[in-house]
């Protein structure tokens, strides 16, 4: 013990500050360790689940191609759209099955598939409602973009045949 410590011993606040600094250092180490564990867990999940990695790659590819097509004012296969049925002025959720450039790249037309309600009369004269799958060709002026939805897009991409 030195002469200075006898005359002016360290105050309790200095001891508290030192303790807080040690606690903060420990918290920083724990935080860094926790981040490393989380990163390792995420890497393990990616390695353990190649299906999820494949899903992510397919979705990213679809999103990128949709954005590129949008910049050109076009659509791509397996893109979700709204179809405007002018006869009844109704809109239907649709999926683009094919892109056709027979009339040139400036005038594409699309094969789409959507469901619509159909009402029929049965033998007793009662009306029966059912959903009917419609597949038709249309022009871009009847199609409207819909917001990106990862789950809905994946349900389309993961089907064997649209």
C-alpha positions in Angstrom: 0.0 0.0 0.0 1.4 3.3 -1.1 1.5 6.7 0.5 -1.1 8.1 -2.0 -3.6 5.3 -1.1 -3.4 6.1 2.6 -4.1 9.8 2.0 -6.8 9.4 -0.7 -8.2 5.9 -0.8 -10.2 5.0 -3.9 -13.9 5.9 -3.5 -16.7 3.4 -3.8 -17.8 5.0 -7.0 -14.5 4.2 -8.6 -14.9 0.6 -7.5 -18.5 0.6 -8.9 -17.3 2.0 -12.2 -14.6 -0.7 -12.4 -17.2 -3.4 -11.7 -19.6 -1.9 -14.3 -16.8 -1.9 -16.9 -16.0 -5.6 -16.1 -19.8 -6.4 -16.4 -20.0 -4.6 -19.7 -17.0 -6.5 -21.0 -18.6 -9.7 -19.9 -21.8 -8.7 -21.6 -20.0 -7.9 -24.8 -18.3 -11.3 -24.8 -21.6 -13.0 -24.1 -23.3 -11.0 -26.9 -20.5 -11.9 -29.4 -20.7 -15.5 -28.3 -24.5 -15.5 -28.8 -24.2 -14.0 -32.3 -21.6 -16.6 -33.2 -24.0 -19.3 -32.0 -26.9 -17.9 -34.0 -24.7 -17.7 -37.1 -23.6 -21.3 -36.7 -27.2 -22.4 -36.1 -28.3 -20.6 -39.3 -25.4 -22.2 -41.3 -26.3 -25.6 -39.9 -29.9 -25.1 -40.8 -28.9 -24.2 -44.4 -26.6 -27.3 -44.6 -29.1 -29.6 -43.0 -32.0 -28.5 -45.1 -31.1 -28.3 -48.8 -34.8 -28.1 -49.7 -35.0 -24.7 -48.0 -31.9 -23.5 -49.8 -33.3 -24.7 -53.2 -36.7 -23.0 -52.4 -34.9 -19.7 -51.5 -32.9 -19.8 -54.8 -36.0 -20.5 -56.9 -37.9 -17.7 -55.3 -35.1 -15.3 -55.7 -34.7 -16.2 -59.3 -38.5 -15.8 -60.0 -38.5 -12.4 -58.2 -35.5 -11.2 -60.2 -37.0 -12.4 -63.5 -40.4 -10.7 -62.6 -38.6 -7.4 -61.9 -36.7 -7.6 -65.1 -39.9 -8.3 -67.1 -41.6 -5.4 -65.3 -38.9 -3.0 -66.4 -39.7 -4.0 -70.0 -43.5 -3.8 -69.5 -43.8 -7.6 -69.9 -44.7 -10.7 -67.8 -43.1 -14.1 -67.3 -44.3 -17.7 -67.0 -45.5 -18.7 -63.5 -46.2 -15.1 -62.5 -49.2 -14.3 -60.5 -51.5 -11.6 -62.1 -55.0 -10.2 -62.0 -57.0 -10.9 -65.2 -59.6 -8.3 -66.2 -62.7 -10.1 -67.8 -64.2 -7.2 -69.6 -67.6 -8.8 -70.4 -68.5 -8.8 -66.8 -66.0 -6.2 -65.7 -64.6 -8.6 -63.1 -61.1 -9.5 -62.0 -59.7 -13.0 -61.4 -56.5 -14.2 -59.8 -54.6 -15.9 -62.6 -51.2 -17.5 -63.3 -49.3 -17.1 -66.6 -48.7 -20.5 -68.1 -46.9 -19.3 -71.3 -45.5 -16.3 -73.0 -45.9 -16.1 -76.8 -43.9 -13.9 -79.2 -45.5 -15.0 -82.5 -46.4 -11.3 -83.3 -42.9 -10.1 -82.4 -41.3 -9.2 -79.1 -43.2 -5.9 -79.0 -46.6 -7.6 -79.1 -46.5 -10.6 -76.7 -49.6 -12.5 -75.7 -50.0 -14.9 -72.8 -51.7 -18.1 -71.9 -53.2 -17.8 -68.4 -55.2 -20.0 -66.1 -57.7 -18.9 -63.6 -60.8 -20.1 -61.7 -64.3 -18.6 -62.1 -67.6 -19.3 -60.5 -70.1 -21.2 -62.7 -73.8 -21.6 -61.9 -75.7 -24.5 -63.4 -79.2 -25.9 -63.0 -79.4 -29.5 -61.9 -82.3 -31.9 -62.8 -84.5 -30.6 -60.0 -84.2 -27.1 -61.3 -81.9 -25.9 -58.4 -78.9 -23.8 -59.0 -75.5 -25.3 -58.2 -72.4 -23.1 -58.0 -69.0 -24.5 -58.7 -65.5 -23.3 -59.6 -64.4 -23.9 -63.1 -60.8 -23.8 -64.3 -60.4 -21.5 -67.3 -57.3 -21.5 -69.6 -57.1 -18.9 -72.3 -54.9 -16.6 -74.2 -54.9 -12.9 -73.6 -53.0 -9.7 -74.2 -51.1 -7.6 -71.6 -53.7 -4.8 -71.5 -56.0 -7.2 -69.6 -53.4 -8.2 -67.1 -52.4 -6.4 -63.9 -49.5 -7.0 -61.6 -50.1 -8.1 -58.0 -47.8 -7.5 -55.0 -45.1 -10.1 -54.4 -46.2 -12.9 -52.1 -43.5 -15.5 -51.4 -45.9 -18.2 -50.2 -48.3 -17.8 -53.1 -45.4 -17.8 -55.5 -43.9 -20.9 -54.0 -47.2 -22.7 -54.2 -47.1 -22.0 -58.0 -43.4 -22.9 -58.4 -43.6 -26.1 -56.4 -46.5 -27.6 -58.5 -45.4 -30.2 -61.0 -47.7 -28.9 -63.7 -49.4 -25.5 -63.5 
